[in-house]
């Protein structure tokens, strides 16, 4: 699941759960709530063993670069 899909799914869940209060809360308040709780939700997801796709790609690049450096050092 991509980062955007995950955020959208979480936003829909939050909007659904807060649907009863939607008439009482301003629209921008939901986005403010989302910005405040998104990092906490990401931490919970990562503790379950999942990482964002962008983070995975960055780690993959780091690993690839390190493997190349090791190969270069072994050749010398």
C-alpha distances in whole Angstrom, upper triangle without the diagonal:
4,7,8,6,6,10,11,10,12,15,15,16,18,20,20,22,24,25,28,29,28,31,32,30,30,26,26,26,23,21,23,22,19,20,22,19,16,17,18,15,13,16,16,12,13,17,15,14,10,10,8,8,11,13,12,13,16,17,17,19,22,22,23,25,27,27,29,31,32,33,35,37,38,39,42
4,5,5,6,9,10,11,12,14,15,17,18,20,21,23,24,25,29,29,27,31,32,29,28,25,24,25,22,20,22,21,17,18,20,18,15,16,18,15,13,16,17,13,14,18,16,15,12,10,7,6,8,11,11,12,14,16,16,18,20,21,22,24,26,27,28,30,31,32,34,36,37,38,41
4,5,5,6,9,10,11,12,14,15,16,18,20,21,22,24,27,27,25,29,29,26,26,23,21,22,19,17,18,18,14,14,17,15,11,12,15,12,10,14,15,12,13,16,16,15,11,9,6,6,8,10,11,12,14,16,17,18,20,21,22,24,26,27,29,30,32,33,35,36,38,39,41
4,5,5,6,9,10,10,12,14,15,16,18,20,21,22,25,25,23,26,27,24,23,20,19,20,17,15,17,17,13,14,17,15,12,14,16,14,12,16,17,15,16,19,19,19,15,13,10,10,11,13,15,15,17,19,20,21,23,25,25,27,29,30,31,33,35,36,37,39,41,42,44
4,6,5,6,9,10,10,12,14,15,16,18,20,20,24,24,22,26,27,25,24,21,20,21,18,16,19,18,14,16,18,16,13,15,17,14,13,17,17,14,16,19,18,18,14,13,11,11,13,15,16,17,19,20,21,23,25,26,27,29,31,32,33,35,36,37,39,41,42,44,46
4,5,5,6,9,10,11,12,14,15,17,18,19,23,23,22,25,26,24,23,20,20,20,16,15,17,16,12,14,16,13,10,12,14,10,10,13,13,10,13,16,15,15,12,11,9,10,12,14,15,16,18,19,21,23,24,25,27,29,30,31,33,35,36,37,39,40,42,43,45
4,5,5,6,9,10,10,12,14,15,16,18,21,21,19,23,23,20,20,17,16,16,13,11,14,13,9,10,13,11,8,11,12,10,9,13,14,12,14,17,17,17,14,13,10,12,13,15,17,18,19,21,22,24,25,27,28,30,31,33,34,36,37,39,40,42,43,45,47
4,5,5,6,9,10,10,12,14,15,16,19,19,17,21,22,20,19,16,16,16,13,12,15,14,10,12,15,13,11,14,16,13,13,17,17,15,17,20,19,20,17,16,14,15,16,18,19,20,22,24,25,27,28,30,31,33,34,36,37,39,40,42,43,45,46,48,49
4,5,5,6,9,10,11,12,14,15,18,19,18,21,23,20,21,18,18,18,14,14,16,15,12,14,16,14,12,15,15,12,13,16,15,13,16,19,17,18,16,16,14,15,17,19,20,21,23,25,26,28,29,30,32,34,35,36,38,40,41,42,44,45,47,48,50
4,5,5,6,9,10,11,12,14,17,17,16,20,21,18,19,16,16,15,12,12,14,12,9,11,13,10,9,12,12,9,10,14,13,11,15,17,16,18,15,15,14,16,18,19,20,22,23,24,26,28,29,30,32,34,35,36,38,40,41,43,44,45,47,49,50
4,5,5,6,8,10,10,12,15,15,13,17,18,15,15,13,13,12,9,9,11,10,7,10,12,10,9,13,14,11,13,16,16,15,18,20,20,21,18,18,16,18,19,21,22,24,25,27,28,30,31,33,34,36,37,39,40,42,43,45,46,48,49,51,53
4,5,5,6,9,10,10,14,14,13,16,18,16,16,14,15,14,11,11,14,13,11,14,16,14,13,17,17,14,16,19,18,17,20,22,21,23,20,20,18,20,22,23,24,26,28,29,30,32,34,35,36,38,40,41,43,44,45,47,49,50,51,53,55
4,5,5,6,8,10,13,14,13,17,18,16,17,15,17,15,12,13,15,13,11,14,15,13,13,16,15,12,15,18,16,15,19,20,19,21,19,20,19,21,23,24,25,27,28,29,31,33,34,35,37,39,40,41,43,45,46,47,49,50,52,54,55
4,5,5,6,8,11,11,11,14,15,13,14,13,14,12,8,10,12,9,8,12,13,10,11,15,14,12,15,17,16,16,19,21,20,22,20,21,20,22,23,24,26,28,29,30,32,34,35,36,38,40,41,42,44,45,46,48,50,51,52,55,56
4,5,5,6,9,9,8,11,13,11,12,10,12,11,8,10,12,10,10,14,15,13,14,17,17,15,18,21,19,19,23,24,24,26,23,24,22,24,25,27,28,30,31,33,34,36,37,39,40,42,43,45,46,48,49,51,52,54,55,57,59
4,5,5,8,10,9,13,14,13,15,13,16,15,11,14,16,14,13,17,18,16,16,20,19,17,19,22,20,20,24,25,24,26,24,25,24,26,27,28,30,32,33,34,36,38,39,40,42,44,45,46,48,49,51,52,54,55,57,58,60
4,5,7,9,9,13,14,13,15,14,16,14,11,14,16,13,13,17,17,14,16,19,18,16,19,21,19,19,23,24,23,26,24,25,24,27,28,29,30,33,34,35,36,38,39,41,42,44,45,47,49,50,51,53,55,56,57,59,61
4,5,5,6,10,10,9,12,11,13,11,9,12,13,11,12,15,15,14,16,19,18,17,20,22,21,21,25,26,25,28,26,27,26,28,29,30,32,34,35,36,38,40,41,42,44,45,46,48,50,51,52,54,56,57,58,60,62
4,5,5,8,10,10,12,11,14,13,10,14,16,14,14,18,19,17,19,22,21,20,23,25,24,24,27,28,28,30,28,29,27,30,31,32,34,36,37,38,40,41,43,44,46,47,49,50,52,53,54,56,58,59,60,62,64
4,6,7,8,10,13,13,16,14,13,16,18,16,17,20,20,19,21,25,24,22,25,27,26,26,30,31,30,33,31,32,31,33,34,35,37,39,40,41,43,45,46,47,49,51,52,53,55,56,58,59,61,62,64,66,67
4,5,5,6,10,11,13,11,10,14,15,13,15,18,18,18,20,23,22,21,25,27,25,26,30,30,30,33,31,32,30,33,34,35,37,38,39,41,43,44,45,47,49,50,51,53,55,56,57,59,60,61,63,65,66
4,5,5,7,8,11,10,9,12,14,13,14,17,18,18,19,23,22,21,24,27,26,26,30,31,30,33,31,31,29,31,32,33,35,37,38,39,41,43,44,46,47,49,50,52,53,54,56,58,59,60,62,64,65
4,6,8,9,12,12,12,15,16,16,17,20,21,21,23,26,26,25,28,30,29,30,33,34,34,37,35,35,33,35,36,37,39,40,41,43,45,46,47,49,51,52,53,55,57,58,59,61,62,64,65,67,69
4,7,9,12,10,11,15,15,14,17,19,19,20,22,25,25,25,28,30,29,30,33,34,34,37,35,35,33,36,36,37,39,41,41,43,45,46,47,49,51,52,53,55,57,58,59,61,63,64,65,67,69
4,6,8,7,8,11,11,11,13,16,16,17,19,22,22,22,25,27,26,27,30,31,32,34,32,32,30,32,33,34,36,38,38,40,42,43,44,46,48,49,50,52,53,54,56,58,59,60,62,64,65
4,6,5,7,10,10,11,13,15,16,17,19,22,23,22,25,27,27,28,31,32,33,35,33,32,30,32,32,33,36,37,37,39,41,42,43,45,47,48,49,51,52,53,55,57,58,59,61,63,64
4,5,6,7,9,10,11,13,15,16,17,20,21,21,23,26,26,26,29,31,31,33,30,29,27,29,29,30,33,34,34,36,38,39,40,43,44,45,46,48,50,51,53,54,55,57,59,60,61
4,5,5,6,9,10,11,13,14,15,18,20,20,21,24,25,25,27,29,30,32,29,28,25,27,27,28,31,32,32,34,37,37,38,40,42,42,44,46,47,48,50,52,53,54,56,58,59
4,5,5,6,8,10,11,12,14,17,18,18,20,22,23,24,26,28,28,30,28,27,25,28,27,28,31,32,32,34,37,37,38,40,42,43,44,46,48,48,50,52,53,54,56,58,59
4,5,5,6,9,10,11,12,15,16,15,18,20,20,21,23,25,26,28,25,24,23,25,25,26,29,30,30,32,34,35,36,38,40,41,42,44,46,47,48,50,51,53,54,56,57
4,5,5,6,9,10,10,13,15,15,16,19,20,20,22,24,25,26,24,23,20,22,22,23,26,27,27,30,32,32,33,36,37,38,39,42,43,44,46,48,48,50,52,53,54
4,5,5,6,9,10,12,14,14,16,18,19,20,22,24,25,27,25,23,21,24,23,24,27,28,28,30,32,33,34,36,38,38,39,42,43,44,46,48,49,50,52,54,54
4,5,5,6,8,11,11,12,14,16,17,18,20,22,23,25,23,22,20,23,23,24,26,28,28,29,32,33,33,36,38,38,39,42,43,44,45,48,49,50,52,54,55
4,5,5,6,9,10,10,12,14,15,15,18,19,20,22,20,19,17,20,20,20,23,25,25,26,29,30,30,32,34,35,36,39,40,41,43,45,46,47,49,51,52
4,6,5,8,10,10,11,14,15,16,17,19,21,22,20,18,16,19,18,19,22,23,23,25,27,28,29,31,33,33,34,37,38,39,41,43,44,45,47,49,50
4,6,7,8,10,11,13,14,16,17,18,20,22,20,19,18,21,20,20,23,25,24,26,29,30,30,32,34,34,35,38,39,40,41,44,45,45,47,50,50
4,6,5,6,9,10,11,12,14,15,17,19,17,17,16,19,19,19,22,24,24,25,27,29,29,31,33,34,34,37,39,39,40,43,44,45,46,49,50
4,5,5,6,9,10,10,12,14,15,17,15,14,12,16,16,16,18,20,20,21,24,25,26,27,30,31,31,34,35,36,37,40,41,42,44,46,47
4,5,5,6,9,10,10,12,14,16,14,12,12,15,15,14,17,19,19,19,22,24,23,25,28,28,29,31,33,34,35,37,39,39,41,43,44
4,5,5,6,9,10,11,13,15,14,13,14,17,17,16,19,21,21,21,24,26,25,27,30,31,31,33,35,36,36,39,40,41,42,45,46
4,5,5,6,9,10,11,13,12,12,12,15,16,15,17,20,20,21,23,25,25,26,29,30,31,33,35,36,36,39,40,41,42,45,46
4,5,5,6,9,10,11,9,8,8,12,13,12,14,17,17,17,19,21,21,23,25,27,27,29,31,32,33,35,37,37,39,41,42
4,5,5,6,9,10,10,9,11,14,15,13,15,18,18,17,20,22,22,23,26,27,27,29,31,31,32,35,36,37,38,41,42
4,5,5,6,9,9,10,12,16,17,15,16,20,20,19,22,24,24,25,28,29,29,31,33,34,34,37,39,39,40,43,44
4,5,5,7,6,7,9,12,14,13,14,17,18,17,19,22,22,23,25,27,27,28,31,32,32,35,37,37,38,41,42
4,5,5,5,5,8,12,13,11,11,15,15,14,17,19,19,19,22,24,24,25,28,29,29,31,33,34,35,37,39
4,5,7,9,12,15,17,14,15,18,18,17,19,22,21,21,25,26,26,27,30,31,30,33,35,35,36,39,40
4,6,9,12,15,17,15,15,19,19,18,20,23,23,22,25,27,27,28,31,32,31,34,36,36,37,40,42
4,7,10,13,15,13,12,16,17,15,16,19,19,19,21,24,23,24,27,28,28,30,32,33,33,36,38
4,7,9,12,10,9,13,14,13,15,18,18,18,20,23,23,24,26,28,28,30,32,33,34,36,38
4,6,8,6,6,10,11,10,12,15,15,16,18,20,21,22,24,25,26,28,30,31,32,34,36
4,5,5,6,9,10,11,12,14,16,17,18,20,21,23,25,26,27,29,30,32,33,35,37
4,5,5,6,9,10,10,12,14,15,16,18,20,21,23,24,26,27,29,30,32,33,35
4,5,5,6,9,10,11,12,14,15,17,18,20,21,23,24,26,27,29,30,32,34
4,5,5,6,9,10,11,12,14,15,17,18,20,21,23,24,26,27,29,31,32
4,5,5,6,9,10,11,12,14,15,16,18,20,21,23,24,26,27,29,31
4,5,5,6,9,10,10,12,14,15,17,18,20,21,23,24,26,27,29
4,5,5,6,9,10,11,12,14,15,17,18,20,21,23,24,26,27
4,5,5,6,9,10,11,12,14,15,16,18,20,21,22,24,26
4,5,5,6,9,10,11,12,14,15,17,18,20,21,23,25
4,5,5,6,9,10,11,12,14,15,17,18,20,21,23
4,5,5,6,9,10,11,12,14,15,16,18,20,21
4,5,5,6,9,10,11,12,14,15,16,18,20
4,5,5,6,9,10,11,12,14,15,17,19
4,5,5,6,9,10,11,12,14,16,17
4,5,5,6,9,10,11,12,14,16
4,5,5,6,9,10,11,12,15
4,5,5,6,9,10,11,13
4,5,5,6,9,10,11
4,5,5,6,9,10
4,5,5,6,9
4,5,5,7
4,5,5
4,5
4
